[in-house]
Amino acid sequence: MLIRKFIHSCLVLEKDGTKVLIDPGFLSFIEDRVNVADFEDVRQILITHTHPDHLDVAALKAIVRLSGAEVTGNAEVAARLAEEGMVVARVIGDGDRFSLGAIGFEAITVKHEDILDDSLPEVTAFVIDDRILHVVDSFDPRLADYKGMDLLILPVTAPFLTETSAYAFARDLKPKAVLGVHEGYCRDFFIKARHQTYAKFLARDGIAFHSLIEAGDGIEV
């Protein structure tokens, strides 16, 4: 599988002709480093929760108009998009297993880490093809059941974490490798420095760290 990153937590998974777009949020589009046209051949879109850094409604509408892609998300995502006149083709809940084209998913309902807000959204994390864990914005204790994955997609900067908390979480889950995400509000030189730190310390635990900074950069897993 090829995983390409388009700033922050916006990802495209590619496998056997299937392309799945995950979380096109506003930070990907704010400086024109990513354009709606980059996703014209995507046929499936997966939204993990309603925070705007994961769901840019205007961009999502434009992508769907251009590509004809179907949207999958949890009940709260479906309700939010219904307010905008959009239909979620597949509404998913905790424990659901489903496929988007050639790529399999298991949905895990998790708690968003605490932030300064009046409420927290419903968040869906995913196991992808039984070997990749995407925790989204959560270090929920139930994710400890998914140790030893080939890849952990991990938030590495956020209002809800410290480097030490993110590192400890990754170390405890013991994946073969980590892909750092959720740094779209940082300048590139700062992201590079933080990635270098994570890579240094995770290497001591035998865990590789993948740093994707330029829009569209990717890794094979």
N, C-alpha and C positions, 0 to 999 in steps of 0.2 A: 504494500500500500504506500502511496505517495501522500504525504501530508504537507500542504502548503499553508503558510501563514501570511495573512494580509493585515498586519498591525493588530496589536492588543490581543483579543481573544477570537478574532475572525479567522476561521480555518476552512480549508477545502480538503476533503478526503477524496482520493482518486484510486479506484480499483476496478479493473476489468471493464472499463467503459463507463462506470458509475462515478458521478461527481456529486458529493454532498457538501453544501455550504453550511457552516455552523456559525451562528451569532454575528451577523453583520451589524455591528454597533457604530455609533456616530464617530468614535475616535478613529475609525478606519478611513472615513471620508472627509474629515474636517480640514485637512491640508492638501487634499487632492492627490495624495499618494496612492489612493485606491479609487477606482471608478466603477460605477455600476456595470459598465460594459465588460469589466474583467470577469463577470459572472454570467455572461450571456448563454453559456452552454451548460450551466448547472440546471439539473432537473429536480433536485430535492434540496430542501432547506430545513435545517433543524435549529430551533430556538430553545435555549435552555432556561431562560427566565426573562422577565420584563424590564430589567434595568436598561437604560438607554445606551450604556456602553456595550450591551449585548444585543440590543434590539433598536435599530434606527428605523422607525416605522416608514418614514418617507423613502429611505433607501430600499427597504424591503419591498414596498409597493412597486418601485421602479424596476427592481430586479425581477419580480414576478411578472410584470408587464412585458419585460424584454425577453425573458427566458421561458415563461410558462411553467415555472417550477411550482411544485406542491410544497406546502409548509407543514411541518410536524412540530408539535409542542405540547406542553402540559395544559391542564384546564385553565390556569390563570393566563397563560399565553393566548389560548384560544379566546378567552373573554376579552382580553385587551385588544386583540386584532379584530374581533367582532365589532368593537366600538368604532373601528376605522373602516368597516364595511368589507373586511377580509375574512376569508374562510380558511380554517385550518383543516387540511385533508385528513390528518390522523391526530387524534387527541390521545396522549399517552399518560400512564400512571405508574406508580411504583411497581417494579417487578415485571413490567411488560417487556416481552422480547419480540422484536420485529426486524424486518429488513427493509432497507432503502436500496433498491437495486441489488448489487452484489455485496453490500456491506451490512453486517448484522449488528444489532444494538440490544443492550439490556438497560432499561431505565431504572435509576435509583433516585428516589426522592430524598433530598438532603437539606439540612438547614444552612441557609446563607450565613456566613460569618457576620458577627455583630458590626454594625456601622452606625453612625449618627443619622438615624432616620426614624420616622414614626412607626414604620412597619418594615418587615422583611418579606421579599417575594418568595413564592414557591419556586424552588430550584430543582432541576432534574440533572443529575450527573449520569454518565454513561460508561458502560463497558462496551468497547467496540471490537467486534470480531473475536471476542473472548480473550484478548491479549493486550488491549490498550485501555487505560483508565483515564477518563476525562472528568476531573473533580469539579470543574467550573469554579465557583467562588466559595468552596466549602472544604473544611477539614473535619467534617462530621465523623464522629467515632465509628459509625457503621462502615465507613470506607476502609477501615482496617481489615475487613474481611477479604479485601482484594489485593493481597500482597503478591509480590513476585511477578508482576506484569512485565511484558516486553517494553512498554512505554507508559510513563505517567505524565499526563499533561497537567502542569502545575502552575498556579498563579505565583509569580515571584516578586511582584510589587503590587501593593493595594493598601487602601486605608485600613483594611481589616487584618493585616499581617505584619510581622517583622521577618527579617531574613532568618533569624534563629528559629522562629516557629515554622516557617516554610521548609527550612532545611531539616528540622527534626521530623516533620511529617513525612517528607520524602525518604529519609533514612529509615523510618519505622516501616514504611511500605515496601522497601527493598525492591524497587523495580530494576530492570536492567539499564534503563535510561530514563532521563527526564527531558521534556520539552518545556521550556519556560514561556509563559504567556502572561497577559494582563499587565503590560507595561506601556500601553499606548499613550499615556499622559506624560511620559518621561522623554527627555531628549535622548537621541541615539547614543551620545557619548556616555551618558549615565547608565543606559541599559547595558552597553558593552561592559562597563566596569562591574556592574552588579552580576551579569552573567559570568564574568571571569571568576568572581568570588564563589558563586555557586559551583562552577565547574571544579575549582580547586578543592573545595571541601567534599563535594560528592565523590570525587575521584578517590578520596581516601577510604570511601565505603564501597568502592568497586562499581560505582554508578556513573554512567556517562551522562554528559549534559549537552543538549542541542540548543544552540543559539541561532535563532532566525530573526533578523532585524529588518532587512529590506523587504518591502511588500512583494509577495510572491515567492520568496525563498522557501525551499522545501527539503524534506528528508524522506528517505525510504525506510519503511519499518517492516 
